[in-house]
Amino acid sequence: MYDQIAKYFADRIQAVFDTEKTLEEEFKKHYEALPFDRTDFWQPILYSMMREAWLQAGSGVQTEPTGMDRLKILKEAHQYLDYNLYSQVLLNLQTYNGMAYQSGDAEKEIERLKDEWPKEWNLDPFASKAKMIKQAEAATEEQKKYNATISSLRALRIIAKFSPQISFRVSPKGKTPAFADSMNLSMLGEGSDKYLKTLPSLAVWYITWVSVPQMATFVPSTGGSEGLEFKSPEIPYSFFSKSGGEILQGVLFARKLMYEIVRDVDITQENCTMIPRMNSILIIADKHGTSLKRAVERLQKEYPMLILVEGARV
Protein backbone atom coordinates (compact mmCIF):
# COMPACT_ATOMS: atom_id res chain seq x y z
CA MET A 1 0.00 0.00 0.00
CA TYR A 2 2.70 2.50 0.96
CA ASP A 3 4.52 1.97 -2.31
CA GLN A 4 1.51 2.95 -4.42
CA ILE A 5 0.82 5.98 -2.20
CA ALA A 6 4.46 7.04 -2.49
CA LYS A 7 4.34 6.67 -6.29
CA TYR A 8 1.20 8.83 -6.50
CA PHE A 9 2.80 11.40 -4.18
CA ALA A 10 6.08 11.42 -6.14
CA ASP A 11 4.21 11.95 -9.42
CA ARG A 12 2.48 14.97 -7.89
CA ILE A 13 5.84 16.31 -6.67
CA GLN A 14 7.32 15.92 -10.15
CA ALA A 15 4.44 17.91 -11.65
CA VAL A 16 4.31 20.65 -9.01
CA PHE A 17 8.09 21.21 -8.96
CA ASP A 18 8.33 21.33 -12.76
CA THR A 19 8.51 25.13 -13.03
CA GLU A 20 8.12 28.28 -10.98
CA LYS A 21 4.63 28.61 -12.46
CA THR A 22 3.50 25.15 -11.34
CA LEU A 23 4.82 25.83 -7.83
CA GLU A 24 2.86 29.07 -7.74
CA GLU A 25 -0.30 27.35 -8.96
CA GLU A 26 -0.09 24.80 -6.13
CA PHE A 27 0.60 27.54 -3.60
CA LYS A 28 -2.46 29.48 -4.73
CA LYS A 29 -4.69 26.42 -4.31
CA HIS A 30 -4.01 26.63 -0.59
CA TYR A 31 -3.34 30.33 -0.01
CA GLU A 32 -5.19 32.21 -2.72
CA ALA A 33 -5.15 35.56 -0.91
CA LEU A 34 -1.41 35.51 -0.13
CA PRO A 35 1.45 36.51 -2.43
CA PHE A 36 3.39 33.53 -3.78
CA ASP A 37 6.30 32.55 -1.56
CA ARG A 38 8.79 29.69 -2.01
CA THR A 39 9.81 29.63 1.66
CA ASP A 40 6.76 30.03 3.87
CA PHE A 41 3.83 27.61 4.11
CA TRP A 42 5.42 24.68 2.24
CA GLN A 43 5.29 22.34 5.21
CA PRO A 44 1.44 22.37 5.24
CA ILE A 45 1.24 22.43 1.43
CA LEU A 46 3.41 19.32 1.05
CA TYR A 47 1.58 17.58 3.87
CA SER A 48 -1.71 18.32 2.07
CA MET A 49 -0.25 16.77 -1.09
CA MET A 50 0.80 13.68 0.87
CA ARG A 51 -2.64 13.49 2.47
CA GLU A 52 -4.19 13.66 -1.01
CA ALA A 53 -2.01 10.72 -2.08
CA TRP A 54 -3.03 8.83 1.07
CA LEU A 55 -6.73 9.31 0.31
CA GLN A 56 -6.53 8.75 -3.46
CA ALA A 57 -4.08 5.83 -3.64
CA GLY A 58 -4.43 4.26 -0.20
CA SER A 59 -6.65 1.56 1.20
CA GLY A 60 -9.81 3.56 0.62
CA VAL A 61 -10.44 4.11 4.32
CA GLN A 62 -11.03 7.82 4.82
CA THR A 63 -8.75 8.31 7.81
CA GLU A 64 -5.91 10.74 8.41
CA PRO A 65 -2.35 9.39 7.96
CA THR A 66 -0.53 8.90 11.24
CA GLY A 67 3.03 10.01 11.93
CA MET A 68 4.23 6.50 11.11
CA ASP A 69 2.23 6.51 7.88
CA ARG A 70 3.99 9.73 6.90
CA LEU A 71 7.42 8.21 7.56
CA LYS A 72 6.62 5.06 5.59
CA ILE A 73 5.46 7.12 2.61
CA LEU A 74 8.64 9.22 2.81
CA LYS A 75 10.75 6.07 2.95
CA GLU A 76 9.06 4.59 -0.14
CA ALA A 77 9.16 7.89 -2.05
CA HIS A 78 12.97 7.78 -1.89
CA GLN A 79 13.10 5.46 -4.92
CA TYR A 80 10.85 7.69 -7.05
CA LEU A 81 12.50 11.10 -6.63
CA ASP A 82 15.99 12.40 -7.40
CA TYR A 83 18.01 13.65 -4.44
CA ASN A 84 17.31 17.32 -5.18
CA LEU A 85 13.53 16.93 -5.05
CA TYR A 86 13.52 14.29 -2.32
CA SER A 87 15.58 16.40 0.08
CA GLN A 88 13.21 19.34 -0.34
CA VAL A 89 10.22 17.12 0.47
CA LEU A 90 12.02 15.46 3.39
CA LEU A 91 12.93 18.78 5.00
CA ASN A 92 9.30 19.86 5.01
CA LEU A 93 7.76 16.57 6.14
CA GLN A 94 10.23 15.15 8.67
CA THR A 95 9.42 15.92 12.30
CA TYR A 96 11.44 18.26 14.50
CA ASN A 97 9.94 17.22 17.84
CA GLY A 98 13.11 15.46 19.01
CA MET A 99 15.11 18.69 19.09
CA ALA A 100 14.78 22.13 20.63
CA TYR A 101 16.88 25.24 20.97
CA GLN A 102 17.02 26.65 24.49
CA SER A 103 15.24 29.93 23.80
CA GLY A 104 15.43 31.05 27.45
CA ASP A 105 19.23 30.74 27.45
CA ALA A 106 19.40 32.70 24.19
CA GLU A 107 17.32 35.53 25.65
CA LYS A 108 19.57 35.66 28.71
CA GLU A 109 22.61 35.85 26.43
CA ILE A 110 21.05 38.79 24.56
CA GLU A 111 20.57 40.63 27.85
CA ARG A 112 24.15 39.86 28.86
CA LEU A 113 25.47 41.31 25.61
CA LYS A 114 23.41 44.47 26.20
CA ASP A 115 24.71 44.86 29.74
CA GLU A 116 28.35 44.39 28.67
CA TRP A 117 28.27 46.75 25.69
CA PRO A 118 30.48 49.78 26.55
CA LYS A 119 28.21 52.78 27.11
CA GLU A 120 30.86 55.20 25.84
CA TRP A 121 30.97 53.65 22.36
CA ASN A 122 29.08 55.39 19.57
CA LEU A 123 27.98 52.32 17.61
CA ASP A 124 24.84 50.52 18.79
CA PRO A 125 24.44 46.90 17.60
CA PHE A 126 21.09 46.70 19.43
CA ALA A 127 19.43 49.42 17.35
CA SER A 128 16.47 48.14 15.30
CA LYS A 129 18.16 48.99 11.98
CA ALA A 130 21.75 48.16 12.93
CA LYS A 131 23.78 46.87 9.96
CA MET A 132 27.22 45.29 9.87
CA ILE A 133 30.16 47.34 8.67
CA LYS A 134 31.95 45.94 5.63
CA GLN A 135 34.71 43.62 6.81
CA ALA A 136 37.42 45.59 5.00
CA GLU A 137 36.29 48.80 6.72
CA ALA A 138 36.02 47.40 10.26
CA ALA A 139 39.40 48.57 11.56
CA THR A 140 38.88 49.64 15.19
CA GLU A 141 38.17 47.42 18.18
CA GLU A 142 34.73 49.04 18.49
CA GLN A 143 33.85 48.31 14.85
CA LYS A 144 35.01 44.69 15.07
CA LYS A 145 33.12 44.14 18.32
CA TYR A 146 30.05 45.80 16.77
CA ASN A 147 30.10 43.37 13.81
CA ALA A 148 30.64 40.35 16.05
CA THR A 149 27.77 41.37 18.33
CA ILE A 150 25.37 41.87 15.40
CA SER A 151 26.29 38.40 14.13
CA SER A 152 25.67 36.89 17.58
CA LEU A 153 22.37 38.73 17.96
CA ARG A 154 21.07 37.43 14.64
CA ALA A 155 21.72 33.84 15.70
CA LEU A 156 20.37 34.35 19.22
CA ARG A 157 17.14 35.92 17.94
CA ILE A 158 16.61 32.96 15.60
CA ILE A 159 17.17 30.55 18.51
CA ALA A 160 14.84 32.53 20.81
CA LYS A 161 11.95 32.08 18.32
CA PHE A 162 12.50 28.37 17.64
CA SER A 163 9.43 26.24 16.87
CA PRO A 164 9.17 22.75 15.35
CA GLN A 165 6.70 24.18 12.80
CA ILE A 166 9.30 24.98 10.15
CA SER A 167 8.82 25.47 6.42
CA PHE A 168 11.84 24.99 4.14
CA ARG A 169 12.34 26.80 0.86
CA VAL A 170 11.41 24.93 -2.31
CA SER A 171 12.92 25.41 -5.76
CA PRO A 172 11.60 24.24 -9.13
CA LYS A 173 13.61 21.93 -11.36
CA GLY A 174 16.53 23.81 -12.85
CA LYS A 175 16.94 26.49 -10.18
CA THR A 176 19.71 26.33 -7.60
CA PRO A 177 18.03 24.93 -4.45
CA ALA A 178 18.78 27.28 -1.57
CA PHE A 179 19.47 26.67 2.11
CA ALA A 180 16.64 28.72 3.58
CA ASP A 181 13.66 28.23 5.86
CA SER A 182 10.92 30.20 7.58
CA MET A 183 12.89 30.44 10.83
CA ASN A 184 16.41 30.85 9.36
CA LEU A 185 17.71 27.72 11.11
CA SER A 186 19.68 27.01 7.93
CA MET A 187 21.75 30.12 8.63
CA LEU A 188 22.89 29.18 12.14
CA GLY A 189 26.61 28.56 12.59
CA GLU A 190 28.78 26.72 15.10
CA GLY A 191 28.04 29.25 17.83
CA SER A 192 24.46 27.99 18.05
CA ASP A 193 25.48 24.39 18.83
CA LYS A 194 25.54 24.91 22.61
CA TYR A 195 21.86 25.94 22.65
CA LEU A 196 20.61 22.79 20.89
CA LYS A 197 19.15 20.03 23.06
CA THR A 198 17.52 16.68 22.25
CA LEU A 199 15.39 14.02 23.89
CA PRO A 200 17.42 11.73 26.21
CA SER A 201 17.44 8.86 23.68
CA LEU A 202 18.83 11.09 20.92
CA ALA A 203 22.06 12.97 20.25
CA VAL A 204 23.26 15.84 18.08
CA TRP A 205 25.59 14.90 15.23
CA TYR A 206 27.22 16.96 12.48
CA ILE A 207 28.68 15.87 9.18
CA THR A 208 31.20 18.49 8.09
CA TRP A 209 33.53 18.98 5.14
CA VAL A 210 36.01 21.58 3.89
CA SER A 211 35.93 20.79 0.16
CA VAL A 212 33.12 19.96 -2.24
CA PRO A 213 33.29 17.44 -5.09
CA GLN A 214 31.91 18.34 -8.48
CA MET A 215 28.23 17.44 -8.40
CA ALA A 216 27.21 19.04 -11.70
CA THR A 217 29.23 19.65 -14.86
CA PHE A 218 29.23 22.89 -16.83
CA VAL A 219 27.72 22.62 -20.30
CA PRO A 220 29.90 24.62 -22.76
CA SER A 221 28.39 27.22 -25.11
CA THR A 222 25.69 28.17 -22.62
CA GLY A 223 25.04 31.33 -20.68
CA GLY A 224 21.81 32.91 -21.84
CA SER A 225 19.34 34.86 -19.76
CA GLU A 226 18.79 31.87 -17.45
CA GLY A 227 22.50 31.64 -16.65
CA LEU A 228 25.12 28.95 -17.13
CA GLU A 229 23.86 25.41 -17.64
CA PHE A 230 25.02 22.52 -15.44
CA LYS A 231 24.13 18.83 -15.62
CA SER A 232 24.29 16.22 -12.88
CA PRO A 233 24.54 12.55 -13.90
CA GLU A 234 21.96 11.53 -11.28
CA ILE A 235 19.36 14.22 -12.00
CA PRO A 236 17.28 14.14 -15.22
CA TYR A 237 17.12 17.92 -15.74
CA SER A 238 19.63 20.74 -16.08
CA PHE A 239 20.38 23.46 -13.54
CA PHE A 240 20.93 27.07 -14.51
CA SER A 241 23.11 29.36 -12.43
CA LYS A 242 23.90 33.06 -12.72
CA SER A 243 26.58 32.93 -10.02
CA GLY A 244 29.03 30.56 -11.69
CA GLY A 245 27.76 27.33 -10.14
CA GLU A 246 29.86 27.30 -6.95
CA ILE A 247 26.82 27.56 -4.65
CA LEU A 248 25.02 24.94 -6.74
CA GLN A 249 27.84 22.42 -6.15
CA GLY A 250 27.75 22.92 -2.39
CA VAL A 251 23.99 22.72 -2.09
CA LEU A 252 23.72 19.61 -4.26
CA PHE A 253 26.45 17.88 -2.26
CA ALA A 254 24.62 18.42 1.04
CA ARG A 255 21.35 17.23 -0.49
CA LYS A 256 23.03 14.17 -1.98
CA LEU A 257 24.41 13.24 1.46
CA MET A 258 20.94 13.54 3.00
CA TYR A 259 19.53 11.28 0.30
CA GLU A 260 22.23 8.66 0.87
CA ILE A 261 21.78 8.72 4.65
CA VAL A 262 18.06 7.99 4.26
CA ARG A 263 19.07 5.03 2.09
CA ASP A 264 21.03 3.56 5.03
CA VAL A 265 19.08 4.74 8.08
CA ASP A 266 15.54 3.39 8.35
CA ILE A 267 13.55 6.52 9.21
CA THR A 268 10.55 4.37 10.18
CA GLN A 269 12.58 2.68 12.92
CA GLU A 270 14.83 5.43 14.29
CA ASN A 271 15.00 9.19 14.40
CA CYS A 272 17.07 10.90 11.72
CA THR A 273 16.18 14.58 11.45
CA MET A 274 18.53 16.50 9.15
CA ILE A 275 19.10 20.19 8.42
CA PRO A 276 21.64 20.98 5.67
CA ARG A 277 23.85 24.05 5.78
CA MET A 278 26.86 25.22 3.81
CA ASN A 279 29.66 22.74 4.57
CA SER A 280 27.70 20.78 7.18
CA ILE A 281 24.55 18.83 7.98
CA LEU A 282 22.97 18.88 11.43
CA ILE A 283 21.54 15.46 12.31
CA ILE A 284 19.41 14.46 15.29
CA ALA A 285 19.78 10.69 15.56
CA ASP A 286 20.02 7.80 18.00
CA LYS A 287 22.51 8.61 20.77
CA HIS A 288 24.62 5.58 19.86
CA GLY A 289 24.57 6.58 16.19
CA THR A 290 25.11 3.03 14.97
CA SER A 291 23.20 3.33 11.69
CA LEU A 292 24.42 6.87 11.09
CA LYS A 293 28.06 5.92 11.65
CA ARG A 294 27.69 3.02 9.24
CA ALA A 295 26.16 5.34 6.62
CA VAL A 296 28.95 7.90 7.01
CA GLU A 297 31.64 5.21 6.81
CA ARG A 298 30.19 4.10 3.48
CA LEU A 299 30.05 7.68 2.20
CA GLN A 300 33.62 8.41 3.35
CA LYS A 301 34.88 5.80 0.90
CA GLU A 302 33.63 8.00 -1.93
CA TYR A 303 33.96 11.35 -0.16
CA PRO A 304 36.99 11.12 2.18
CA MET A 305 36.63 14.78 3.17
CA LEU A 306 33.60 13.96 5.36
CA ILE A 307 33.95 14.19 9.14
CA LEU A 308 31.33 13.00 11.65
CA VAL A 309 31.21 14.99 14.91
CA GLU A 310 29.06 14.29 17.95
CA GLY A 311 27.82 17.18 20.09
CA ALA A 312 28.69 20.88 20.00
CA ARG A 313 31.56 21.71 17.67
CA VAL A 314 32.84 24.60 19.81
C-alpha positions as CSV (number, residue, x, y, z in Angstrom):
1,M,0.0,0.0,0.0
2,Y,2.7,2.5,1.0
3,D,4.5,2.0,-2.3
4,Q,1.5,2.9,-4.4
5,I,0.8,6.0,-2.2
6,A,4.5,7.0,-2.5
7,K,4.3,6.7,-6.3
8,Y,1.2,8.8,-6.5
9,F,2.8,11.4,-4.2
10,A,6.1,11.4,-6.1
11,D,4.2,12.0,-9.4
12,R,2.5,15.0,-7.9
13,I,5.8,16.3,-6.7
14,Q,7.3,15.9,-10.2
15,A,4.4,17.9,-11.7
16,V,4.3,20.6,-9.0
17,F,8.1,21.2,-9.0
18,D,8.3,21.3,-12.8
19,T,8.5,25.1,-13.0
20,E,8.1,28.3,-11.0
21,K,4.6,28.6,-12.5
22,T,3.5,25.2,-11.3
23,L,4.8,25.8,-7.8
24,E,2.9,29.1,-7.7
25,E,-0.3,27.3,-9.0
26,E,-0.1,24.8,-6.1
27,F,0.6,27.5,-3.6
28,K,-2.5,29.5,-4.7
29,K,-4.7,26.4,-4.3
30,H,-4.0,26.6,-0.6
31,Y,-3.3,30.3,0.0
32,E,-5.2,32.2,-2.7
33,A,-5.1,35.6,-0.9
34,L,-1.4,35.5,-0.1
35,P,1.5,36.5,-2.4
36,F,3.4,33.5,-3.8
37,D,6.3,32.6,-1.6
38,R,8.8,29.7,-2.0
39,T,9.8,29.6,1.7
40,D,6.8,30.0,3.9
41,F,3.8,27.6,4.1
42,W,5.4,24.7,2.2
43,Q,5.3,22.3,5.2
44,P,1.4,22.4,5.2
45,I,1.2,22.4,1.4
46,L,3.4,19.3,1.0
47,Y,1.6,17.6,3.9
48,S,-1.7,18.3,2.1
49,M,-0.2,16.8,-1.1
50,M,0.8,13.7,0.9
51,R,-2.6,13.5,2.5
52,E,-4.2,13.7,-1.0
53,A,-2.0,10.7,-2.1
54,W,-3.0,8.8,1.1
55,L,-6.7,9.3,0.3
56,Q,-6.5,8.7,-3.5
57,A,-4.1,5.8,-3.6
58,G,-4.4,4.3,-0.2
59,S,-6.6,1.6,1.2
60,G,-9.8,3.6,0.6
61,V,-10.4,4.1,4.3
62,Q,-11.0,7.8,4.8
63,T,-8.7,8.3,7.8
64,E,-5.9,10.7,8.4
65,P,-2.4,9.4,8.0
66,T,-0.5,8.9,11.2
67,G,3.0,10.0,11.9
68,M,4.2,6.5,11.1
69,D,2.2,6.5,7.9
70,R,4.0,9.7,6.9
71,L,7.4,8.2,7.6
72,K,6.6,5.1,5.6
73,I,5.5,7.1,2.6
74,L,8.6,9.2,2.8
75,K,10.7,6.1,2.9
76,E,9.1,4.6,-0.1
77,A,9.2,7.9,-2.1
78,H,13.0,7.8,-1.9
79,Q,13.1,5.5,-4.9
80,Y,10.8,7.7,-7.0
81,L,12.5,11.1,-6.6
82,D,16.0,12.4,-7.4
83,Y,18.0,13.7,-4.4
84,N,17.3,17.3,-5.2
85,L,13.5,16.9,-5.0
86,Y,13.5,14.3,-2.3
87,S,15.6,16.4,0.1
88,Q,13.2,19.3,-0.3
89,V,10.2,17.1,0.5
90,L,12.0,15.5,3.4
91,L,12.9,18.8,5.0
92,N,9.3,19.9,5.0
93,L,7.8,16.6,6.1
94,Q,10.2,15.1,8.7
95,T,9.4,15.9,12.3
96,Y,11.4,18.3,14.5
97,N,9.9,17.2,17.8
98,G,13.1,15.5,19.0
99,M,15.1,18.7,19.1
100,A,14.8,22.1,20.6
101,Y,16.9,25.2,21.0
102,Q,17.0,26.7,24.5
103,S,15.2,29.9,23.8
104,G,15.4,31.0,27.4
105,D,19.2,30.7,27.5
106,A,19.4,32.7,24.2
107,E,17.3,35.5,25.6
108,K,19.6,35.7,28.7
109,E,22.6,35.9,26.4
110,I,21.1,38.8,24.6
111,E,20.6,40.6,27.8
112,R,24.2,39.9,28.9
113,L,25.5,41.3,25.6
114,K,23.4,44.5,26.2
115,D,24.7,44.9,29.7
116,E,28.3,44.4,28.7
117,W,28.3,46.7,25.7
118,P,30.5,49.8,26.6
119,K,28.2,52.8,27.1
120,E,30.9,55.2,25.8
121,W,31.0,53.6,22.4
122,N,29.1,55.4,19.6
123,L,28.0,52.3,17.6
124,D,24.8,50.5,18.8
125,P,24.4,46.9,17.6
126,F,21.1,46.7,19.4
127,A,19.4,49.4,17.3
128,S,16.5,48.1,15.3
129,K,18.2,49.0,12.0
130,A,21.7,48.2,12.9
131,K,23.8,46.9,10.0
132,M,27.2,45.3,9.9
133,I,30.2,47.3,8.7
134,K,32.0,45.9,5.6
135,Q,34.7,43.6,6.8
136,A,37.4,45.6,5.0
137,E,36.3,48.8,6.7
138,A,36.0,47.4,10.3
139,A,39.4,48.6,11.6
140,T,38.9,49.6,15.2
141,E,38.2,47.4,18.2
142,E,34.7,49.0,18.5
143,Q,33.9,48.3,14.9
144,K,35.0,44.7,15.1
145,K,33.1,44.1,18.3
146,Y,30.1,45.8,16.8
147,N,30.1,43.4,13.8
148,A,30.6,40.3,16.0
149,T,27.8,41.4,18.3
150,I,25.4,41.9,15.4
151,S,26.3,38.4,14.1
152,S,25.7,36.9,17.6
153,L,22.4,38.7,18.0
154,R,21.1,37.4,14.6
155,A,21.7,33.8,15.7
156,L,20.4,34.3,19.2
157,R,17.1,35.9,17.9
158,I,16.6,33.0,15.6
159,I,17.2,30.6,18.5
160,A,14.8,32.5,20.8
161,K,12.0,32.1,18.3
162,F,12.5,28.4,17.6
163,S,9.4,26.2,16.9
164,P,9.2,22.7,15.3
165,Q,6.7,24.2,12.8
166,I,9.3,25.0,10.2
167,S,8.8,25.5,6.4
168,F,11.8,25.0,4.1
169,R,12.3,26.8,0.9
170,V,11.4,24.9,-2.3
171,S,12.9,25.4,-5.8
172,P,11.6,24.2,-9.1
173,K,13.6,21.9,-11.4
174,G,16.5,23.8,-12.8
175,K,16.9,26.5,-10.2
176,T,19.7,26.3,-7.6
177,P,18.0,24.9,-4.4
178,A,18.8,27.3,-1.6
179,F,19.5,26.7,2.1
180,A,16.6,28.7,3.6
181,D,13.7,28.2,5.9
182,S,10.9,30.2,7.6
183,M,12.9,30.4,10.8
184,N,16.4,30.8,9.4
185,L,17.7,27.7,11.1
186,S,19.7,27.0,7.9
187,M,21.7,30.1,8.6
188,L,22.9,29.2,12.1
189,G,26.6,28.6,12.6
190,E,28.8,26.7,15.1
191,G,28.0,29.2,17.8
192,S,24.5,28.0,18.0
193,D,25.5,24.4,18.8
194,K,25.5,24.9,22.6
195,Y,21.9,25.9,22.7
196,L,20.6,22.8,20.9
197,K,19.2,20.0,23.1
198,T,17.5,16.7,22.3
199,L,15.4,14.0,23.9
200,P,17.4,11.7,26.2
201,S,17.4,8.9,23.7
202,L,18.8,11.1,20.9
203,A,22.1,13.0,20.3
204,V,23.3,15.8,18.1
205,W,25.6,14.9,15.2
206,Y,27.2,17.0,12.5
207,I,28.7,15.9,9.2
208,T,31.2,18.5,8.1
209,W,33.5,19.0,5.1
210,V,36.0,21.6,3.9
211,S,35.9,20.8,0.2
212,V,33.1,20.0,-2.2
213,P,33.3,17.4,-5.1
214,Q,31.9,18.3,-8.5
215,M,28.2,17.4,-8.4
216,A,27.2,19.0,-11.7
217,T,29.2,19.6,-14.9
218,F,29.2,22.9,-16.8
219,V,27.7,22.6,-20.3
220,P,29.9,24.6,-22.8
221,S,28.4,27.2,-25.1
222,T,25.7,28.2,-22.6
223,G,25.0,31.3,-20.7
224,G,21.8,32.9,-21.8
225,S,19.3,34.9,-19.8
226,E,18.8,31.9,-17.5
227,G,22.5,31.6,-16.7
228,L,25.1,28.9,-17.1
229,E,23.9,25.4,-17.6
230,F,25.0,22.5,-15.4
231,K,24.1,18.8,-15.6
232,S,24.3,16.2,-12.9
233,P,24.5,12.5,-13.9
234,E,22.0,11.5,-11.3
235,I,19.4,14.2,-12.0
236,P,17.3,14.1,-15.2
237,Y,17.1,17.9,-15.7
238,S,19.6,20.7,-16.1
239,F,20.4,23.5,-13.5
240,F,20.9,27.1,-14.5
241,S,23.1,29.4,-12.4
242,K,23.9,33.1,-12.7
243,S,26.6,32.9,-10.0
244,G,29.0,30.6,-11.7
245,G,27.8,27.3,-10.1
246,E,29.9,27.3,-6.9
247,I,26.8,27.6,-4.7
248,L,25.0,24.9,-6.7
249,Q,27.8,22.4,-6.2
250,G,27.8,22.9,-2.4
251,V,24.0,22.7,-2.1
252,L,23.7,19.6,-4.3
253,F,26.5,17.9,-2.3
254,A,24.6,18.4,1.0
255,R,21.3,17.2,-0.5
256,K,23.0,14.2,-2.0
257,L,24.4,13.2,1.5
258,M,20.9,13.5,3.0
259,Y,19.5,11.3,0.3
260,E,22.2,8.7,0.9
261,I,21.8,8.7,4.7
262,V,18.1,8.0,4.3
263,R,19.1,5.0,2.1
264,D,21.0,3.6,5.0
265,V,19.1,4.7,8.1
266,D,15.5,3.4,8.3
267,I,13.6,6.5,9.2
268,T,10.5,4.4,10.2
269,Q,12.6,2.7,12.9
270,E,14.8,5.4,14.3
271,N,15.0,9.2,14.4
272,C,17.1,10.9,11.7
273,T,16.2,14.6,11.5
274,M,18.5,16.5,9.1
275,I,19.1,20.2,8.4
276,P,21.6,21.0,5.7
277,R,23.8,24.1,5.8
278,M,26.9,25.2,3.8
279,N,29.7,22.7,4.6
280,S,27.7,20.8,7.2
281,I,24.6,18.8,8.0
282,L,23.0,18.9,11.4
283,I,21.5,15.5,12.3
284,I,19.4,14.5,15.3
285,A,19.8,10.7,15.6
286,D,20.0,7.8,18.0
287,K,22.5,8.6,20.8
288,H,24.6,5.6,19.9
289,G,24.6,6.6,16.2
290,T,25.1,3.0,15.0
291,S,23.2,3.3,11.7
292,L,24.4,6.9,11.1
293,K,28.1,5.9,11.6
294,R,27.7,3.0,9.2
295,A,26.2,5.3,6.6
296,V,29.0,7.9,7.0
297,E,31.6,5.2,6.8
298,R,30.2,4.1,3.5
299,L,30.0,7.7,2.2
300,Q,33.6,8.4,3.4
301,K,34.9,5.8,0.9
302,E,33.6,8.0,-1.9
303,Y,34.0,11.3,-0.2
304,P,37.0,11.1,2.2
305,M,36.6,14.8,3.2
306,L,33.6,14.0,5.4
307,I,33.9,14.2,9.1
308,L,31.3,13.0,11.7
309,V,31.2,15.0,14.9
310,E,29.1,14.3,18.0
311,G,27.8,17.2,20.1
312,A,28.7,20.9,20.0
313,R,31.6,21.7,17.7
314,V,32.8,24.6,19.8
